[in-house]
Amino acid sequence: MANRTLGTRQKLVFRGPDKGPGGVPKSPRNPLVVPALQRKAGPHDKSTGGKRQAEKRAMSRQLQRLAGAVSGESE
């Protein structure tokens, strides 16, 4: 019976020592990819909408703390 887990695009291939998962290929397939992979993206800033929402949440937290402090003092 055929192995149904392997699809038509995925074939079981025996690779040599230079192409296997443990081996390092001799040269990259596309030499232009190497510099692109070596460049790492730096930390990104939040968008203006994200900053505004974070400030709104911080303000609501402060208002809740203030409301809790005021109601705690009156009792």
N, C-alpha and C positions, 0 to 999 in steps of 0.2 A: 504494500500500500504506500502511496506517495506521502511524503511528509507535508502536511497541510500548513504547518507553521511558517515554512519558508515560502514567501510569495514569488511571483515571477521575476521581480526586480532584484530580489535578495538571494544571492547564490552563495553557497558554501565554497570558498576558494582557499586553497592552501598557498600561503605566501612564503617567500624565501626569507632568510634571516635579515636581509636589508630592508624589507618592506613590511614586516610584521609589526604588531603593536609595541614590541620591545625594542625594535631596531629604529635607528634614526635614518630618515631618507638622506641620500647623498646631496640632493639639491631640491629646492622648492619647485613645485610645479609652475607657480607664477611668481617670478622674482619681485614684482611690484607689490606683492602682498606683504612681504617681510617688513619694510619700513612702516607700513600702515599698522601692522600688528604691534610693532615696538612702540608706537606713539600711544601713550595712555591718556585718556581723557581726564582732565582736572576736575575739581569739585565745581558743580554748577550752582549758580545762584537760584533762589526761588523766584518764581514769576511774580509779577505785581499782584495778581489775584491771590496767589498763595500767601504772600506777605500780609495782604489785607485780611485774609481769613484768619491767619495766625494771630494778628493783633486783635481782631474781634474776639477770638476765643480767650486771649489773655485778659482783655478788658472785662469780659463777662465773668471770668474767674475772680478777678479783683472785686467786682461788684458783689458777687456772692459772698466773698470773704467779708467785705465791708458790711453787708446786710446781716450776716451772721454775728459779727462783732457788735453791731448796734443793737440787735435784738437780745444778745447775751447780756449787755450792760443794763438794759432797762428792767430785766427780771430781778 
